Amino acid sequence: MRPLIWVCVVSLSVGCVSKSKYAELETKYEQCRTKLGKARDRTGPPAWIQQLQPLVDRGVLEVEDVDGRTVIGMSSEVLFRSGSADLSPDGRQTVAELAKILARQTDADWQVEGHTDDQPIRK
């Protein structure tokens, strides 16, 4: 029974960090984030984001930085007709253009979410 207790104590204590050490790590993390933000400001947006500009100019995409992540938004009016879950022709074209640009970014992970309006789907 004693060895089991020691295993539990050691297992729990391995992940423990003092408050001062945690505060130190948190400060270093924030400093790194600040440096990264300044570096991004100096270099400007990556080329692939610049390639999205025509879609932004047409009003079909919005691009913003949220907590260090690039978020690309598309209006549901562009993608779907009200009460429909099928992509509109313009929606298909926009998604195809966006997919072509994003497919070239092999060093990135993408999270995709989609929603239609709150109207019942008509058949």
Phi and psi restraints in degrees (range 20) as a CNS / XPLOR table:
assign (resid 1 and name C) (resid 2 and name N)
       (resid 2 and name CA) (resid 2 and name C) 1.0 -60.2 20.0 2
assign (resid 2 and name N) (resid 2 and name CA)
       (resid 2 and name C) (resid 3 and name N) 1.0 -45.1 20.0 2
assign (resid 2 and name C) (resid 3 and name N)
       (resid 3 and name CA) (resid 3 and name C) 1.0 -58.8 20.0 2
assign (resid 3 and name N) (resid 3 and name CA)
       (resid 3 and name C) (resid 4 and name N) 1.0 -35.7 20.0 2
assign (resid 3 and name C) (resid 4 and name N)
       (resid 4 and name CA) (resid 4 and name C) 1.0 -65.0 20.0 2
assign (resid 4 and name N) (resid 4 and name CA)
       (resid 4 and name C) (resid 5 and name N) 1.0 -41.0 20.0 2
assign (resid 4 and name C) (resid 5 and name N)
       (resid 5 and name CA) (resid 5 and name C) 1.0 -62.7 20.0 2
assign (resid 5 and name N) (resid 5 and name CA)
       (resid 5 and name C) (resid 6 and name N) 1.0 -44.2 20.0 2
assign (resid 5 and name C) (resid 6 and name N)
       (resid 6 and name CA) (resid 6 and name C) 1.0 -63.3 20.0 2
assign (resid 6 and name N) (resid 6 and name CA)
       (resid 6 and name C) (resid 7 and name N) 1.0 -38.4 20.0 2
assign (resid 6 and name C) (resid 7 and name N)
       (resid 7 and name CA) (resid 7 and name C) 1.0 -61.1 20.0 2
assign (resid 7 and name N) (resid 7 and name CA)
       (resid 7 and name C) (resid 8 and name N) 1.0 -43.0 20.0 2
assign (resid 7 and name C) (resid 8 and name N)
       (resid 8 and name CA) (resid 8 and name C) 1.0 -65.0 20.0 2
assign (resid 8 and name N) (resid 8 and name CA)
       (resid 8 and name C) (resid 9 and name N) 1.0 -45.0 20.0 2
assign (resid 8 and name C) (resid 9 and name N)
       (resid 9 and name CA) (resid 9 and name C) 1.0 -62.6 20.0 2
assign (resid 9 and name N) (resid 9 and name CA)
       (resid 9 and name C) (resid 10 and name N) 1.0 -47.2 20.0 2
assign (resid 9 and name C) (resid 10 and name N)
       (resid 10 and name CA) (resid 10 and name C) 1.0 -64.1 20.0 2
assign (resid 10 and name N) (resid 10 and name CA)
       (resid 10 and name C) (resid 11 and name N) 1.0 -42.4 20.0 2
assign (resid 10 and name C) (resid 11 and name N)
       (resid 11 and name CA) (resid 11 and name C) 1.0 -60.8 20.0 2
assign (resid 11 and name N) (resid 11 and name CA)
       (resid 11 and name C) (resid 12 and name N) 1.0 -42.0 20.0 2
assign (resid 11 and name C) (resid 12 and name N)
       (resid 12 and name CA) (resid 12 and name C) 1.0 -72.6 20.0 2
assign (resid 12 and name N) (resid 12 and name CA)
       (resid 12 and name C) (resid 13 and name N) 1.0 -34.8 20.0 2
assign (resid 12 and name C) (resid 13 and name N)
       (resid 13 and name CA) (resid 13 and name C) 1.0 -79.1 20.0 2
assign (resid 13 and name N) (resid 13 and name CA)
       (resid 13 and name C) (resid 14 and name N) 1.0 -19.9 20.0 2
assign (resid 13 and name C) (resid 14 and name N)
       (resid 14 and name CA) (resid 14 and name C) 1.0 -61.9 20.0 2
assign (resid 14 and name N) (resid 14 and name CA)
       (resid 14 and name C) (resid 15 and name N) 1.0 -38.9 20.0 2
assign (resid 14 and name C) (resid 15 and name N)
       (resid 15 and name CA) (resid 15 and name C) 1.0 -87.4 20.0 2
assign (resid 15 and name N) (resid 15 and name CA)
       (resid 15 and name C) (resid 16 and name N) 1.0 2.1 20.0 2
assign (resid 15 and name C) (resid 16 and name N)
       (resid 16 and name CA) (resid 16 and name C) 1.0 -82.6 20.0 2
assign (resid 16 and name N) (resid 16 and name CA)
       (resid 16 and name C) (resid 17 and name N) 1.0 139.2 20.0 2
assign (resid 16 and name C) (resid 17 and name N)
       (resid 17 and name CA) (resid 17 and name C) 1.0 -133.5 20.0 2
assign (resid 17 and name N) (resid 17 and name CA)
       (resid 17 and name C) (resid 18 and name N) 1.0 139.2 20.0 2
assign (resid 17 and name C) (resid 18 and name N)
       (resid 18 and name CA) (resid 18 and name C) 1.0 -66.6 20.0 2
assign (resid 18 and name N) (resid 18 and name CA)
       (resid 18 and name C) (resid 19 and name N) 1.0 158.7 20.0 2
assign (resid 18 and name C) (resid 19 and name N)
       (resid 19 and name CA) (resid 19 and name C) 1.0 -61.6 20.0 2
assign (resid 19 and name N) (resid 19 and name CA)
       (resid 19 and name C) (resid 20 and name N) 1.0 -38.6 20.0 2
assign (resid 19 and name C) (resid 20 and name N)
       (resid 20 and name CA) (resid 20 and name C) 1.0 -66.9 20.0 2
assign (resid 20 and name N) (resid 20 and name CA)
       (resid 20 and name C) (resid 21 and name N) 1.0 -40.9 20.0 2
assign (resid 20 and name C) (resid 21 and name N)
       (resid 21 and name CA) (resid 21 and name C) 1.0 -65.3 20.0 2
assign (resid 21 and name N) (resid 21 and name CA)
       (resid 21 and name C) (resid 22 and name N) 1.0 -40.9 20.0 2
assign (resid 21 and name C) (resid 22 and name N)
       (resid 22 and name CA) (resid 22 and name C) 1.0 -61.7 20.0 2
assign (resid 22 and name N) (resid 22 and name CA)
       (resid 22 and name C) (resid 23 and name N) 1.0 -45.5 20.0 2
assign (resid 22 and name C) (resid 23 and name N)
       (resid 23 and name CA) (resid 23 and name C) 1.0 -62.0 20.0 2
assign (resid 23 and name N) (resid 23 and name CA)
       (resid 23 and name C) (resid 24 and name N) 1.0 -40.4 20.0 2
assign (resid 23 and name C) (resid 24 and name N)
       (resid 24 and name CA) (resid 24 and name C) 1.0 -62.6 20.0 2
assign (resid 24 and name N) (resid 24 and name CA)
       (resid 24 and name C) (resid 25 and name N) 1.0 -46.3 20.0 2
assign (resid 24 and name C) (resid 25 and name N)
       (resid 25 and name CA) (resid 25 and name C) 1.0 -64.4 20.0 2
assign (resid 25 and name N) (resid 25 and name CA)
       (resid 25 and name C) (resid 26 and name N) 1.0 -39.0 20.0 2
assign (resid 25 and name C) (resid 26 and name N)
       (resid 26 and name CA) (resid 26 and name C) 1.0 -64.5 20.0 2
assign (resid 26 and name N) (resid 26 and name CA)
       (resid 26 and name C) (resid 27 and name N) 1.0 -40.7 20.0 2
assign (resid 26 and name C) (resid 27 and name N)
       (resid 27 and name CA) (resid 27 and name C) 1.0 -62.9 20.0 2
assign (resid 27 and name N) (resid 27 and name CA)
       (resid 27 and name C) (resid 28 and name N) 1.0 -45.1 20.0 2
assign (resid 27 and name C) (resid 28 and name N)
       (resid 28 and name CA) (resid 28 and name C) 1.0 -62.0 20.0 2
assign (resid 28 and name N) (resid 28 and name CA)
       (resid 28 and name C) (resid 29 and name N) 1.0 -40.4 20.0 2
assign (resid 28 and name C) (resid 29 and name N)
       (resid 29 and name CA) (resid 29 and name C) 1.0 -60.9 20.0 2
assign (resid 29 and name N) (resid 29 and name CA)
       (resid 29 and name C) (resid 30 and name N) 1.0 -46.6 20.0 2
assign (resid 29 and name C) (resid 30 and name N)
       (resid 30 and name CA) (resid 30 and name C) 1.0 -64.4 20.0 2
assign (resid 30 and name N) (resid 30 and name CA)
       (resid 30 and name C) (resid 31 and name N) 1.0 -37.5 20.0 2
assign (resid 30 and name C) (resid 31 and name N)
       (resid 31 and name CA) (resid 31 and name C) 1.0 -62.9 20.0 2
assign (resid 31 and name N) (resid 31 and name CA)
       (resid 31 and name C) (resid 32 and name N) 1.0 -42.0 20.0 2
assign (resid 31 and name C) (resid 32 and name N)
       (resid 32 and name CA) (resid 32 and name C) 1.0 -63.8 20.0 2
assign (resid 32 and name N) (resid 32 and name CA)
       (resid 32 and name C) (resid 33 and name N) 1.0 -42.0 20.0 2
assign (resid 32 and name C) (resid 33 and name N)
       (resid 33 and name CA) (resid 33 and name C) 1.0 -62.0 20.0 2
assign (resid 33 and name N) (resid 33 and name CA)
       (resid 33 and name C) (resid 34 and name N) 1.0 -40.7 20.0 2
assign (resid 33 and name C) (resid 34 and name N)
       (resid 34 and name CA) (resid 34 and name C) 1.0 -64.0 20.0 2
assign (resid 34 and name N) (resid 34 and name CA)
       (resid 34 and name C) (resid 35 and name N) 1.0 -45.4 20.0 2
assign (resid 34 and name C) (resid 35 and name N)
       (resid 35 and name CA) (resid 35 and name C) 1.0 -61.2 20.0 2
assign (resid 35 and name N) (resid 35 and name CA)
       (resid 35 and name C) (resid 36 and name N) 1.0 -42.5 20.0 2
assign (resid 35 and name C) (resid 36 and name N)
       (resid 36 and name CA) (resid 36 and name C) 1.0 -62.7 20.0 2
assign (resid 36 and name N) (resid 36 and name CA)
       (resid 36 and name C) (resid 37 and name N) 1.0 -43.3 20.0 2
assign (resid 36 and name C) (resid 37 and name N)
       (resid 37 and name CA) (resid 37 and name C) 1.0 -60.3 20.0 2
assign (resid 37 and name N) (resid 37 and name CA)
       (resid 37 and name C) (resid 38 and name N) 1.0 -42.5 20.0 2
assign (resid 37 and name C) (resid 38 and name N)
       (resid 38 and name CA) (resid 38 and name C) 1.0 -65.5 20.0 2
assign (resid 38 and name N) (resid 38 and name CA)
       (resid 38 and name C) (resid 39 and name N) 1.0 -39.9 20.0 2
assign (resid 38 and name C) (resid 39 and name N)
       (resid 39 and name CA) (resid 39 and name C) 1.0 -63.3 20.0 2
assign (resid 39 and name N) (resid 39 and name CA)
       (resid 39 and name C) (resid 40 and name N) 1.0 -40.9 20.0 2
assign (resid 39 and name C) (resid 40 and name N)
       (resid 40 and name CA) (resid 40 and name C) 1.0 -64.2 20.0 2
assign (resid 40 and name N) (resid 40 and name CA)
       (resid 40 and name C) (resid 41 and name N) 1.0 -39.3 20.0 2
assign (resid 40 and name C) (resid 41 and name N)
       (resid 41 and name CA) (resid 41 and name C) 1.0 -62.6 20.0 2
assign (resid 41 and name N) (resid 41 and name CA)
       (resid 41 and name C) (resid 42 and name N) 1.0 -38.5 20.0 2
assign (resid 41 and name C) (resid 42 and name N)
       (resid 42 and name CA) (resid 42 and name C) 1.0 -70.7 20.0 2
assign (resid 42 and name N) (resid 42 and name CA)
       (resid 42 and name C) (resid 43 and name N) 1.0 -38.4 20.0 2
assign (resid 42 and name C) (resid 43 and name N)
       (resid 43 and name CA) (resid 43 and name C) 1.0 -88.0 20.0 2
assign (resid 43 and name N) (resid 43 and name CA)
       (resid 43 and name C) (resid 44 and name N) 1.0 -16.2 20.0 2
assign (resid 43 and name C) (resid 44 and name N)
       (resid 44 and name CA) (resid 44 and name C) 1.0 79.5 20.0 2
assign (resid 44 and name N) (resid 44 and name CA)
       (resid 44 and name C) (resid 45 and name N) 1.0 177.7 20.0 2
assign (resid 44 and name C) (resid 45 and name N)
       (resid 45 and name CA) (resid 45 and name C) 1.0 -68.3 20.0 2
assign (resid 45 and name N) (resid 45 and name CA)
       (resid 45 and name C) (resid 46 and name N) 1.0 151.6 20.0 2
assign (resid 45 and name C) (resid 46 and name N)
       (resid 46 and name CA) (resid 46 and name C) 1.0 -60.7 20.0 2
assign (resid 46 and name N) (resid 46 and name CA)
       (resid 46 and name C) (resid 47 and name N) 1.0 158.9 20.0 2
assign (resid 46 and name C) (resid 47 and name N)
       (resid 47 and name CA) (resid 47 and name C) 1.0 -57.0 20.0 2
assign (resid 47 and name N) (resid 47 and name CA)
       (resid 47 and name C) (resid 48 and name N) 1.0 -38.2 20.0 2
assign (resid 47 and name C) (resid 48 and name N)
       (resid 48 and name CA) (resid 48 and name C) 1.0 -66.8 20.0 2
assign (resid 48 and name N) (resid 48 and name CA)
       (resid 48 and name C) (resid 49 and name N) 1.0 -30.9 20.0 2
assign (resid 48 and name C) (resid 49 and name N)
       (resid 49 and name CA) (resid 49 and name C) 1.0 -71.5 20.0 2
assign (resid 49 and name N) (resid 49 and name CA)
       (resid 49 and name C) (resid 50 and name N) 1.0 -37.6 20.0 2
assign (resid 49 and name C) (resid 50 and name N)
       (resid 50 and name CA) (resid 50 and name C) 1.0 -62.8 20.0 2
assign (resid 50 and name N) (resid 50 and name CA)
       (resid 50 and name C) (resid 51 and name N) 1.0 -31.6 20.0 2
assign (resid 50 and name C) (resid 51 and name N)
       (resid 51 and name CA) (resid 51 and name C) 1.0 -68.2 20.0 2
assign (resid 51 and name N) (resid 51 and name CA)
       (resid 51 and name C) (resid 52 and name N) 1.0 -19.0 20.0 2
assign (resid 51 and name C) (resid 52 and name N)
       (resid 52 and name CA) (resid 52 and name C) 1.0 -80.8 20.0 2
assign (resid 52 and name N) (resid 52 and name CA)
       (resid 52 and name C) (resid 53 and name N) 1.0 -12.3 20.0 2
assign (resid 52 and name C) (resid 53 and name N)
       (resid 53 and name CA) (resid 53 and name C) 1.0 -54.3 20.0 2
assign (resid 53 and name N) (resid 53 and name CA)
       (resid 53 and name C) (resid 54 and name N) 1.0 -42.0 20.0 2
assign (resid 53 and name C) (resid 54 and name N)
       (resid 54 and name CA) (resid 54 and name C) 1.0 -58.2 20.0 2
assign (resid 54 and name N) (resid 54 and name CA)
       (resid 54 and name C) (resid 55 and name N) 1.0 -36.8 20.0 2
assign (resid 54 and name C) (resid 55 and name N)
       (resid 55 and name CA) (resid 55 and name C) 1.0 -70.2 20.0 2
assign (resid 55 and name N) (resid 55 and name CA)
       (resid 55 and name C) (resid 56 and name N) 1.0 -36.1 20.0 2
assign (resid 55 and name C) (resid 56 and name N)
       (resid 56 and name CA) (resid 56 and name C) 1.0 -66.3 20.0 2
assign (resid 56 and name N) (resid 56 and name CA)
       (resid 56 and name C) (resid 57 and name N) 1.0 -44.6 20.0 2
assign (resid 56 and name C) (resid 57 and name N)
       (resid 57 and name CA) (resid 57 and name C) 1.0 -61.3 20.0 2
assign (resid 57 and name N) (resid 57 and name CA)
       (resid 57 and name C) (resid 58 and name N) 1.0 -33.9 20.0 2
assign (resid 57 and name C) (resid 58 and name N)
       (resid 58 and name CA) (resid 58 and name C) 1.0 -76.1 20.0 2
assign (resid 58 and name N) (resid 58 and name CA)
       (resid 58 and name C) (resid 59 and name N) 1.0 -9.5 20.0 2
assign (resid 58 and name C) (resid 59 and name N)
       (resid 59 and name CA) (resid 59 and name C) 1.0 82.9 20.0 2
assign (resid 59 and name N) (resid 59 and name CA)
       (resid 59 and name C) (resid 60 and name N) 1.0 15.4 20.0 2
assign (resid 59 and name C) (resid 60 and name N)
       (resid 60 and name CA) (resid 60 and name C) 1.0 -98.4 20.0 2
assign (resid 60 and name N) (resid 60 and name CA)
       (resid 60 and name C) (resid 61 and name N) 1.0 -14.5 20.0 2
assign (resid 60 and name C) (resid 61 and name N)
       (resid 61 and name CA) (resid 61 and name C) 1.0 -131.4 20.0 2
assign (resid 61 and name N) (resid 61 and name CA)
       (resid 61 and name C) (resid 62 and name N) 1.0 151.3 20.0 2
assign (resid 61 and name C) (resid 62 and name N)
       (resid 62 and name CA) (resid 62 and name C) 1.0 -125.7 20.0 2
assign (resid 62 and name N) (resid 62 and name CA)
       (resid 62 and name C) (resid 63 and name N) 1.0 137.9 20.0 2
assign (resid 62 and name C) (resid 63 and name N)
       (resid 63 and name CA) (resid 63 and name C) 1.0 -125.1 20.0 2
assign (resid 63 and name N) (resid 63 and name CA)
       (resid 63 and name C) (resid 64 and name N) 1.0 127.8 20.0 2
assign (resid 63 and name C) (resid 64 and name N)
       (resid 64 and name CA) (resid 64 and name C) 1.0 -145.4 20.0 2
assign (resid 64 and name N) (resid 64 and name CA)
       (resid 64 and name C) (resid 65 and name N) 1.0 160.7 20.0 2
assign (resid 64 and name C) (resid 65 and name N)
       (resid 65 and name CA) (resid 65 and name C) 1.0 -100.1 20.0 2
assign (resid 65 and name N) (resid 65 and name CA)
       (resid 65 and name C) (resid 66 and name N) 1.0 123.4 20.0 2
assign (resid 65 and name C) (resid 66 and name N)
       (resid 66 and name CA) (resid 66 and name C) 1.0 -124.7 20.0 2
assign (resid 66 and name N) (resid 66 and name CA)
       (resid 66 and name C) (resid 67 and name N) 1.0 109.7 20.0 2
assign (resid 66 and name C) (resid 67 and name N)
       (resid 67 and name CA) (resid 67 and name C) 1.0 51.9 20.0 2
assign (resid 67 and name N) (resid 67 and name CA)
       (resid 67 and name C) (resid 68 and name N) 1.0 43.8 20.0 2
assign (resid 67 and name C) (resid 68 and name N)
       (resid 68 and name CA) (resid 68 and name C) 1.0 81.0 20.0 2
assign (resid 68 and name N) (resid 68 and name CA)
       (resid 68 and name C) (resid 69 and name N) 1.0 2.9 20.0 2
assign (resid 68 and name C) (resid 69 and name N)
       (resid 69 and name CA) (resid 69 and name C) 1.0 -113.6 20.0 2
assign (resid 69 and name N) (resid 69 and name CA)
       (resid 69 and name C) (resid 70 and name N) 1.0 140.5 20.0 2
assign (resid 69 and name C) (resid 70 and name N)
       (resid 70 and name CA) (resid 70 and name C) 1.0 -82.7 20.0 2
assign (resid 70 and name N) (resid 70 and name CA)
       (resid 70 and name C) (resid 71 and name N) 1.0 124.8 20.0 2
assign (resid 70 and name C) (resid 71 and name N)
       (resid 71 and name CA) (resid 71 and name C) 1.0 -114.5 20.0 2
assign (resid 71 and name N) (resid 71 and name CA)
       (resid 71 and name C) (resid 72 and name N) 1.0 125.1 20.0 2
assign (resid 71 and name C) (resid 72 and name N)
       (resid 72 and name CA) (resid 72 and name C) 1.0 -109.6 20.0 2
assign (resid 72 and name N) (resid 72 and name CA)
       (resid 72 and name C) (resid 73 and name N) 1.0 123.1 20.0 2
assign (resid 72 and name C) (resid 73 and name N)
       (resid 73 and name CA) (resid 73 and name C) 1.0 -114.5 20.0 2
assign (resid 73 and name N) (resid 73 and name CA)
       (resid 73 and name C) (resid 74 and name N) 1.0 143.4 20.0 2
assign (resid 73 and name C) (resid 74 and name N)
       (resid 74 and name CA) (resid 74 and name C) 1.0 -127.6 20.0 2
assign (resid 74 and name N) (resid 74 and name CA)
       (resid 74 and name C) (resid 75 and name N) 1.0 137.7 20.0 2
assign (resid 74 and name C) (resid 75 and name N)
       (resid 75 and name CA) (resid 75 and name C) 1.0 -70.9 20.0 2
assign (resid 75 and name N) (resid 75 and name CA)
       (resid 75 and name C) (resid 76 and name N) 1.0 140.1 20.0 2
assign (resid 75 and name C) (resid 76 and name N)
       (resid 76 and name CA) (resid 76 and name C) 1.0 -65.5 20.0 2
assign (resid 76 and name N) (resid 76 and name CA)
       (resid 76 and name C) (resid 77 and name N) 1.0 -25.6 20.0 2
assign (resid 76 and name C) (resid 77 and name N)
       (resid 77 and name CA) (resid 77 and name C) 1.0 -64.7 20.0 2
assign (resid 77 and name N) (resid 77 and name CA)
       (resid 77 and name C) (resid 78 and name N) 1.0 -30.7 20.0 2
assign (resid 77 and name C) (resid 78 and name N)
       (resid 78 and name CA) (resid 78 and name C) 1.0 -73.2 20.0 2
assign (resid 78 and name N) (resid 78 and name CA)
       (resid 78 and name C) (resid 79 and name N) 1.0 -38.5 20.0 2
assign (resid 78 and name C) (resid 79 and name N)
       (resid 79 and name CA) (resid 79 and name C) 1.0 -84.7 20.0 2
assign (resid 79 and name N) (resid 79 and name CA)
       (resid 79 and name C) (resid 80 and name N) 1.0 -40.3 20.0 2
assign (resid 79 and name C) (resid 80 and name N)
       (resid 80 and name CA) (resid 80 and name C) 1.0 -131.5 20.0 2
assign (resid 80 and name N) (resid 80 and name CA)
       (resid 80 and name C) (resid 81 and name N) 1.0 151.1 20.0 2
assign (resid 80 and name C) (resid 81 and name N)
       (resid 81 and name CA) (resid 81 and name C) 1.0 -80.6 20.0 2
assign (resid 81 and name N) (resid 81 and name CA)
       (resid 81 and name C) (resid 82 and name N) 1.0 151.7 20.0 2
assign (resid 81 and name C) (resid 82 and name N)
       (resid 82 and name CA) (resid 82 and name C) 1.0 -58.3 20.0 2
assign (resid 82 and name N) (resid 82 and name CA)
       (resid 82 and name C) (resid 83 and name N) 1.0 134.0 20.0 2
assign (resid 82 and name C) (resid 83 and name N)
       (resid 83 and name CA) (resid 83 and name C) 1.0 76.9 20.0 2
assign (resid 83 and name N) (resid 83 and name CA)
       (resid 83 and name C) (resid 84 and name N) 1.0 17.1 20.0 2
assign (resid 83 and name C) (resid 84 and name N)
       (resid 84 and name CA) (resid 84 and name C) 1.0 -129.8 20.0 2
assign (resid 84 and name N) (resid 84 and name CA)
       (resid 84 and name C) (resid 85 and name N) 1.0 145.9 20.0 2
assign (resid 84 and name C) (resid 85 and name N)
       (resid 85 and name CA) (resid 85 and name C) 1.0 -106.2 20.0 2
assign (resid 85 and name N) (resid 85 and name CA)
       (resid 85 and name C) (resid 86 and name N) 1.0 3.2 20.0 2
assign (resid 85 and name C) (resid 86 and name N)
       (resid 86 and name CA) (resid 86 and name C) 1.0 -92.8 20.0 2
assign (resid 86 and name N) (resid 86 and name CA)
       (resid 86 and name C) (resid 87 and name N) 1.0 136.1 20.0 2
assign (resid 86 and name C) (resid 87 and name N)
       (resid 87 and name CA) (resid 87 and name C) 1.0 -63.0 20.0 2
assign (resid 87 and name N) (resid 87 and name CA)
       (resid 87 and name C) (resid 88 and name N) 1.0 138.3 20.0 2
assign (resid 87 and name C) (resid 88 and name N)
       (resid 88 and name CA) (resid 88 and name C) 1.0 -74.8 20.0 2
assign (resid 88 and name N) (resid 88 and name CA)
       (resid 88 and name C) (resid 89 and name N) 1.0 163.9 20.0 2
assign (resid 88 and name C) (resid 89 and name N)
       (resid 89 and name CA) (resid 89 and name C) 1.0 -56.0 20.0 2
assign (resid 89 and name N) (resid 89 and name CA)
       (resid 89 and name C) (resid 90 and name N) 1.0 -43.6 20.0 2
assign (resid 89 and name C) (resid 90 and name N)
       (resid 90 and name CA) (resid 90 and name C) 1.0 -64.6 20.0 2
assign (resid 90 and name N) (resid 90 and name CA)
       (resid 90 and name C) (resid 91 and name N) 1.0 -37.6 20.0 2
assign (resid 90 and name C) (resid 91 and name N)
       (resid 91 and name CA) (resid 91 and name C) 1.0 -63.2 20.0 2
assign (resid 91 and name N) (resid 91 and name CA)
       (resid 91 and name C) (resid 92 and name N) 1.0 -42.9 20.0 2
assign (resid 91 and name C) (resid 92 and name N)
       (resid 92 and name CA) (resid 92 and name C) 1.0 -60.0 20.0 2
assign (resid 92 and name N) (resid 92 and name CA)
       (resid 92 and name C) (resid 93 and name N) 1.0 -45.4 20.0 2
assign (resid 92 and name C) (resid 93 and name N)
       (resid 93 and name CA) (resid 93 and name C) 1.0 -64.0 20.0 2
assign (resid 93 and name N) (resid 93 and name CA)
       (resid 93 and name C) (resid 94 and name N) 1.0 -43.8 20.0 2
assign (resid 93 and name C) (resid 94 and name N)
       (resid 94 and name CA) (resid 94 and name C) 1.0 -63.7 20.0 2
assign (resid 94 and name N) (resid 94 and name CA)
       (resid 94 and name C) (resid 95 and name N) 1.0 -45.8 20.0 2
assign (resid 94 and name C) (resid 95 and name N)
       (resid 95 and name CA) (resid 95 and name C) 1.0 -62.6 20.0 2
assign (resid 95 and name N) (resid 95 and name CA)
       (resid 95 and name C) (resid 96 and name N) 1.0 -40.3 20.0 2
assign (resid 95 and name C) (resid 96 and name N)
       (resid 96 and name CA) (resid 96 and name C) 1.0 -63.6 20.0 2
assign (resid 96 and name N) (resid 96 and name CA)
       (resid 96 and name C) (resid 97 and name N) 1.0 -42.8 20.0 2
assign (resid 96 and name C) (resid 97 and name N)
       (resid 97 and name CA) (resid 97 and name C) 1.0 -64.1 20.0 2
assign (resid 97 and name N) (resid 97 and name CA)
       (resid 97 and name C) (resid 98 and name N) 1.0 -43.9 20.0 2
assign (resid 97 and name C) (resid 98 and name N)
       (resid 98 and name CA) (resid 98 and name C) 1.0 -64.6 20.0 2
assign (resid 98 and name N) (resid 98 and name CA)
       (resid 98 and name C) (resid 99 and name N) 1.0 -44.6 20.0 2
assign (resid 98 and name C) (resid 99 and name N)
       (resid 99 and name CA) (resid 99 and name C) 1.0 -61.3 20.0 2
assign (resid 99 and name N) (resid 99 and name CA)
       (resid 99 and name C) (resid 100 and name N) 1.0 -38.3 20.0 2
assign (resid 99 and name C) (resid 100 and name N)
       (resid 100 and name CA) (resid 100 and name C) 1.0 -61.8 20.0 2
assign (resid 100 and name N) (resid 100 and name CA)
       (resid 100 and name C) (resid 101 and name N) 1.0 -41.7 20.0 2
assign (resid 100 and name C) (resid 101 and name N)
       (resid 101 and name CA) (resid 101 and name C) 1.0 -70.4 20.0 2
assign (resid 101 and name N) (resid 101 and name CA)
       (resid 101 and name C) (resid 102 and name N) 1.0 -46.4 20.0 2
assign (resid 101 and name C) (resid 102 and name N)
       (resid 102 and name CA) (resid 102 and name C) 1.0 -69.0 20.0 2
assign (resid 102 and name N) (resid 102 and name CA)
       (resid 102 and name C) (resid 103 and name N) 1.0 -30.5 20.0 2
assign (resid 102 and name C) (resid 103 and name N)
       (resid 103 and name CA) (resid 103 and name C) 1.0 -63.4 20.0 2
assign (resid 103 and name N) (resid 103 and name CA)
       (resid 103 and name C) (resid 104 and name N) 1.0 -25.5 20.0 2
assign (resid 103 and name C) (resid 104 and name N)
       (resid 104 and name CA) (resid 104 and name C) 1.0 -76.6 20.0 2
assign (resid 104 and name N) (resid 104 and name CA)
       (resid 104 and name C) (resid 105 and name N) 1.0 -12.2 20.0 2
assign (resid 104 and name C) (resid 105 and name N)
       (resid 105 and name CA) (resid 105 and name C) 1.0 -93.3 20.0 2
assign (resid 105 and name N) (resid 105 and name CA)
       (resid 105 and name C) (resid 106 and name N) 1.0 80.3 20.0 2
assign (resid 105 and name C) (resid 106 and name N)
       (resid 106 and name CA) (resid 106 and name C) 1.0 -76.5 20.0 2
assign (resid 106 and name N) (resid 106 and name CA)
       (resid 106 and name C) (resid 107 and name N) 1.0 -10.8 20.0 2
assign (resid 106 and name C) (resid 107 and name N)
       (resid 107 and name CA) (resid 107 and name C) 1.0 -100.0 20.0 2
assign (resid 107 and name N) (resid 107 and name CA)
       (resid 107 and name C) (resid 108 and name N) 1.0 17.7 20.0 2
assign (resid 107 and name C) (resid 108 and name N)
       (resid 108 and name CA) (resid 108 and name C) 1.0 -123.7 20.0 2
assign (resid 108 and name N) (resid 108 and name CA)
       (resid 108 and name C) (resid 109 and name N) 1.0 155.0 20.0 2
assign (resid 108 and name C) (resid 109 and name N)
       (resid 109 and name CA) (resid 109 and name C) 1.0 -108.7 20.0 2
assign (resid 109 and name N) (resid 109 and name CA)
       (resid 109 and name C) (resid 110 and name N) 1.0 141.8 20.0 2
assign (resid 109 and name C) (resid 110 and name N)
       (resid 110 and name CA) (resid 110 and name C) 1.0 -119.7 20.0 2
assign (resid 110 and name N) (resid 110 and name CA)
       (resid 110 and name C) (resid 111 and name N) 1.0 141.0 20.0 2
assign (resid 110 and name C) (resid 111 and name N)
       (resid 111 and name CA) (resid 111 and name C) 1.0 -117.7 20.0 2
assign (resid 111 and name N) (resid 111 and name CA)
       (resid 111 and name C) (resid 112 and name N) 1.0 124.6 20.0 2
assign (resid 111 and name C) (resid 112 and name N)
       (resid 112 and name CA) (resid 112 and name C) 1.0 -115.6 20.0 2
assign (resid 112 and name N) (resid 112 and name CA)
       (resid 112 and name C) (resid 113 and name N) 1.0 130.6 20.0 2
assign (resid 112 and name C) (resid 113 and name N)
       (resid 113 and name CA) (resid 113 and name C) 1.0 -128.1 20.0 2
assign (resid 113 and name N) (resid 113 and name CA)
       (resid 113 and name C) (resid 114 and name N) 1.0 148.5 20.0 2
assign (resid 113 and name C) (resid 114 and name N)
       (resid 114 and name CA) (resid 114 and name C) 1.0 -148.1 20.0 2
assign (resid 114 and name N) (resid 114 and name CA)
       (resid 114 and name C) (resid 115 and name N) 1.0 144.4 20.0 2
assign (resid 114 and name C) (resid 115 and name N)
       (resid 115 and name CA) (resid 115 and name C) 1.0 -144.6 20.0 2
assign (resid 115 and name N) (resid 115 and name CA)
       (resid 115 and name C) (resid 116 and name N) 1.0 144.1 20.0 2
assign (resid 115 and name C) (resid 116 and name N)
       (resid 116 and name CA) (resid 116 and name C) 1.0 -100.4 20.0 2
assign (resid 116 and name N) (resid 116 and name CA)
       (resid 116 and name C) (resid 117 and name N) 1.0 -174.4 20.0 2
assign (resid 116 and name C) (resid 117 and name N)
       (resid 117 and name CA) (resid 117 and name C) 1.0 -76.2 20.0 2
assign (resid 117 and name N) (resid 117 and name CA)
       (resid 117 and name C) (resid 118 and name N) 1.0 -177.0 20.0 2
assign (resid 117 and name C) (resid 118 and name N)
       (resid 118 and name CA) (resid 118 and name C) 1.0 -93.5 20.0 2
assign (resid 118 and name N) (resid 118 and name CA)
       (resid 118 and name C) (resid 119 and name N) 1.0 13.5 20.0 2
assign (resid 118 and name C) (resid 119 and name N)
       (resid 119 and name CA) (resid 119 and name C) 1.0 -82.4 20.0 2
assign (resid 119 and name N) (resid 119 and name CA)
       (resid 119 and name C) (resid 120 and name N) 1.0 142.2 20.0 2
assign (resid 119 and name C) (resid 120 and name N)
       (resid 120 and name CA) (resid 120 and name C) 1.0 -58.5 20.0 2
assign (resid 120 and name N) (resid 120 and name CA)
       (resid 120 and name C) (resid 121 and name N) 1.0 143.4 20.0 2
assign (resid 120 and name C) (resid 121 and name N)
       (resid 121 and name CA) (resid 121 and name C) 1.0 -74.1 20.0 2
assign (resid 121 and name N) (resid 121 and name CA)
       (resid 121 and name C) (resid 122 and name N) 1.0 125.2 20.0 2
assign (resid 121 and name C) (resid 122 and name N)
       (resid 122 and name CA) (resid 122 and name C) 1.0 -91.8 20.0 2
assign (resid 122 and name N) (resid 122 and name CA)
       (resid 122 and name C) (resid 123 and name N) 1.0 140.5 20.0 2
